[in-house]
Amino acid sequence: MCAKRSLTRPTAEQPVGELDRIDKRILKLLQDDATLSNVALAERVNLSPAACLRRVERLKQDGVISRIVAHLDPEQLQAGMVVLIGVVLDRSTPESFAAFEAAAQKVSGCMECHVVTGEFDYFMLVRTRDSQSFNKLHAEQLLYLPGVRQIRSFMGLREVVSTHKVVV
């Protein structure tokens, strides 16, 4: 028998209840193919369609499934070049971090931006067509990010691992 879960969205203080093996199997299957019909998903996890749908809806309500998206091929969309960008800010104040973060969200092709520890304050992952288009992005947007003291760019040569899957 699985534990009863709250129907409210979890917070840092109140995490989601323990996932059972069926929940984990559902999550693994949906990470592989979110277009699975409820009937097909239910069949693969040995549940009735109604019980499976209740579980998926609960996982959504609890925030475990945050959204369902299409995973696109960047090469097909002329965004095959990956550039990792290390950013050092000139000040470490809440205001300078907030200003940078607001501006980073508007950078063309920026797919991720993370606050990090160590030598850099942020790492950004940007996708662009090629080195020329990155050079233009650098000159027109990156150089004007607020509070930036230093930017170091690392162009990806070959993708080894890229996944959206979280280990369940």
DRENRO-336897 format. One record per residue: x, y, z of N, C-alpha, C, O, CB in turn. Coordinates in pm, whole numbers, plus 50000, padded with zeros to 5 digits. Glycine has a CB too. Example, Ala and Ser with C-alpha at 12.3 -4.5 7.8 and 13.67 -1.06 7.14 Angstrom:
513194943150780512304955050780513204967050780514244966850846511314955350905
512854977550708513674989450714512905000350787513415011450804514084994050572
This chain:
500854988250000500005000050000500895012450000501825013250080499045000050122
500625022049911501485033949907500935044749999499745045250028501605039149763
501845053350042501485064050134500585074250066500755077049947502745070950190
499655079750139498765090150089499565103050071500335106850160497545092350185
499395109749958500125122049931499195133849938497995132849914500795121449794
499775145049971499035157649971498775161749827499615159149740499815168650047
497665168149800497385172949665497875187049643497585193049540495905172249638
498605192449739499175205749720500575204549665501265194549689499165213649852
501005214549593502345214549535503385214649648503265222549742502545226749440
504405205949640505395205149746506285217549749506435224549649506245192749730
506865220049864507825230849880509135224749926509215212649948507325241649980
510165233049942511455228049991511295222050130511985212450165512505239349993
510385227650209510175222550344509295210050344509375201950436509535233350430
508465208450239507555197150231507755190250097507015192850002506075201650250
508765181350088509025174749960507935164649925507115160950008510385167849964
507965160349798507025150249751507255137449830508375134249868507205147749598
506165130249855506265117349923507125107549843507455110049728504875111349947
507455096549905508285086349841507595080849717506405077749721508595074849940
508335079849608507785074149485507915058949492508965053849531508515079749359
506865051649455506975037149453507485032549317507735040749228505605030549484
507655019549301508255014349177507385017249055507915019048945508494999249189
506075017749071505205020648957505335035248917505405038348798503725017448992
505385044349015505605058448984506915060148908506965067148807505635066949114
507965053648955509285054748891509255049148749509865054848659510335047448973
508545038148729508435032348595507665041848502508055043748387507715018448602
506595047748552505845057548473506755069048431506765073048314504625062948553
507525074248526508425085448495509485081648393509775089448302509105090448623
510055069748406511055065148308510455064048170511045068548072511645051548350
509275058148161508625056548031508265070047968508455072047848507365047948045
507755079248049507385092347995508605100547955508525108547861506575100148097
509745098648023510975105547982511445100347846512025107947768512075103648088
511205087647819511595081947689510635086347579511055089047466511635066647697
509345087047611508345090547511507105096247578506225088747621507985078347424
507035109347586505895115947652504645115647567503585120147612506255130347685
504735110547444503545109647360502785096547379501765094247314503925111147215
503275087947469502565075447496501135078547538500895087447621503285067147605
500195071347482498815073047527498685067547667499505059347710497815066147430
497675071847738497445066747873497215051647871497665044547961496255073847938
496515046947769496235032547758497535024747741497745014547807495275029747639
498425029547653499705022747631500575023347756501225013447792500455029047513
500585034747822501375036247945500845026848053501625020048120501335050947995
499535026448069498915017648169499275003048143499554995448236497395019448169
499254999248017499594985447980501034982148020501314971248070499394983247829
501944991547997503364989248026503684988748174504684982748214504204999847961
502844995048257503094994748402502094985748475502044985648598503025009048460
501314978248398500354968548454499334974948548499094969948659501094957648527
498744985948504497654992448577496464994048483496604993048361498105006248634
495314996548541494165000148458494405014348406495125022048470492814999148539
493825017848293493995031548242493565042348343494215052748353493205033248115
492495039848417492025049748515493045051548628493355062748667490665045548574
493575040448679494565041248788495845047848739496465055648812494875027148843
496245044848616497455050948560497265066048543498145073848578497805044448423
496125070048491495845084148473495845091548607496345102848615494495086048403
495285085448711495305091648844496745093748892497065104248949494535083148945
497595083948869498995085248911499705096448834500415104548893499735071848890
499505096748703500155107248621499665120948665500455130248678499875105048470
498375122248687497825135148731498375139048868498655150748893496285134548735
498525129348957499095132049090500565136549076500995145749145498995119549182
501315129948988502715133748966502815147948911503735155348945503405123848870
501875151648826501825165448775501465175048887502115185348905500805166648659
500435171748962499975180349072501075182449175501245193549227498725174349139
501825171849206502905172549304504135179849250505065182749325503285158649348
504145182749119505285189749060506425180649018507465185548975505795199849156
506255167549030507295158248985507405159148833508515159648780506985143549031
506285159248765506255162148621505945176948610504815181248634505165153148543
506955184748575506765199348574506185204348442505495214548440508085206248601
506475197348333505895201048203506225190148103507095181748126506445214948154
505525190347993505745180747885506095188847762505335197647720504485171447861
507245185847703507745193747591508205184647477508375172647495508895202847637
508415190647360509005183547247510515185947250510955197347267508385188247111
511285175347234512745176447231513145178047085512955168847005513445163747298
513695189647049513985192846910515435189646874516305189446961513695207546883
515675187146746517025184646696517665197946659517255204146561516995174946573
518675202546736519275215646711519935216746572519925227546513520305218546817
520485205846522521095206046388520075209746281520355217446190521725192446356
518885203946293517815206546197517335221046201516775226146105516635197246222
517585227546315517115241246334518245251446328518095262746374516395242446466
519365247346271520555255946256521015261746388521335273646398520255267246158
521045253246490521545257246621522445246146676522375242446793520365260146719
523295240946588524105229346622525335232246706525895223046765524525222646500
525765244746712526955247846790526575250846935525705259146963527715259846729
527255243847025527055246247168528215254447220529375251447191526925232747247
527905264647296528945272847358528635273547508527535277447548529015287247294
529605269747589529515271447733530235284347767531355286747721530135259147811
529595292447846530145305647876530285307248027529295306348100529245316847817
531505309448072531755312348212531715327348233532355334848159533115306548258
530975331748332530795345948358531235349248501530865342348596529315350148336
532035359848512532435365148643531845379148654532055387548566534015365248661
531115381548762530555394848784531555403648857532445398748926529235393848864
531415416748841532335425948908531985427949056532835432349134532345439348838
530725424749094530305425749234529445413749269528765408049184529525438949260
529495409849394528645398849442527575404349534527625402349656529485387849515
526625411349476525525416949554524215411249500524145407249384525515432649549
523195410949582521895406049533521415413949411520805408249320520855406849645
521675426849410521245435249297521985431649169521375430949062521455450049329
523315429449177524065426149056523685412349004523635410248883525585426749084
523425402949094522985389649052521615390548985521385384448881522945379949172
520715398049044519355399348989519385405948851518675401648760518465407549084
520205416448836520285423348706520855414048600520355413548487521155436048718
521905406748636522495397448539521495386548500521315383648381523765390948596
520835380648599519905369748572518735374148484518305366648397519375364048703
518235386148506517155391348422517625393048278516905389848184516625404748478
518835398248261519375400348127519725387148058519525385747938520625409248133
520235377548133520625364548076519425357348014519575350147916521275355648184
518255359348071517055352848019516685357847880515905351547809515895355048113
517245369247841516925375247712517995372747606517835377047492516715390047727
519075365747642520155363047546519665352947444519175342247479521425357947619
519815356347316519385347447209520105333947218521325333447230519655353847072
519335323347212519915309947212520335304747348520855293647358521075309647122
520135312647454520515308047588519535297447632518335300047646520555319947690
520045285447654519195274347694519255271647844518295266747903519585261847619
520395275047904520555272948048521465283648103522335288848034521125258848077
521235286948229522115296048301522105291648446521045290648508521665311148286
523285288848500523405283548635524335292048720525405296048673523895269048632
523945294748843524865300548941525775288948983525295278049012524105307149065
527075291548987528025280749019529005285349127529095297149159528795276348893
529725275849181530785278949275532105278549199532185273349088530795268949395
533125283949259534455283249198534845296149129534465307049171534515271949100
535605294649023536205305948952535165315148888535395327248877537135300848846
534025309548845532995317348778531785319148869531595311548964532565310548647
530985329248839529725331248909528585323848840527665319048905529395346148920
528645323048707527605316748626528235308648515529345311548469526645327348568
527515298448472527785291748346526505292548265525415289648315528255276948366
526655296448141525535296948048525775286547939526915284147900525355311347988
524715280547891524795271747775523995278447665522795280947679524245257147807
524675281347556524055288447445524165279747320525195273447298524705302347421
523125279547241523155272747111523065283347002522275292747009521995262347098
523905281446901523915290546788524265282646662524595270846670524935302246812
524205289146547524435282246420525895278346401526195266846369523985290946305
526805288046420528225285746393529045296346463528505304546538528505285746241
530365296346440531235305846511530935320246470531065329346552532705302546483
530555322446347530215336146303528985341446377528965352846423529965336446151
527985333046388526765337546458527055339246607526475348046671525605327546437
527945330946664528315333046804529085346046820528875353346917529145321146855
529975348946726530745361446733529805373546733530025383246806531745362446615
528765372946651527785383846646527015384746779526795395646831526795381546527
526615373246833525925372946962526815378847072526345386347157525505358546997
528075375147068529035380247167529135395447159529075402347261530435373747146
529295400547038529465415047017528195423047046528275434347093529915417646875
527035417147019525785424747031525045422747163524265431347204524875421046919
525285411447231524525408847353525395405747475525235411847580523585397347330
526325396347460527085391847577527935402947638528035404047760527965380147540
528545411047553529375421947603528595432447681529175440247756530095428547489
527285432547664526445442647728525665437347848524825444347903525485448447628
525945425047889525275419848009525705428148129526895431248143525605404748030
524785431848217525115440748328525995434048434525815422348469523835445648393
526955441748483527775437548595528845427348562529445421548653526925432048698
529105424948434530055414548396531475420148395531755430348331529705408748259
532365413348465533785416848463534525408448359535435413448292534405414748602
534125395748346534865386748257533915376248198533025371148266536035379948332
534145373248070533415362548001534445353447936535355358147867532405368347895
534305340647957535145330747887534225321147815533295315647874536095323047987
534485319247687533635310847603534365297947568535555297947537533215318247475
533615287047572534155273847539533235267747433532095264247463534255264647666
533735266547310532915261047201533015245947202534105240247207533365266747064
531865239547197531815224947194532295219847060531925225046955530405219947223
533125209647063533625203546939532795191446898532555189246779535085199446957
532365183646998531575171646970530745168447092531235168447205532495159746932
529475165747069528575162347179528795147847218528725138847134527095164847139
529065145547345529285132047395528025126947464527575115847437530495131647492
527455134947552526225131447622525345143847627525805154747662526505125947765
524105142247592523115152947609521785146247635521285138747551523045162547482
521215148847750519955142447784519095151847866519585160947932520195129347859
517845149447860516885156647943516405147748057515615152048142515685161447859
516875135348060516385125548156517005127348294518205129748308516665111448107
516155126248395516595126348534516555111948582515575104948558515695135748622
517595107548650517605093748699516545092348808516525100048904519015089848754
515685082548790514585080148883514875067448963514085063549048513225078948808
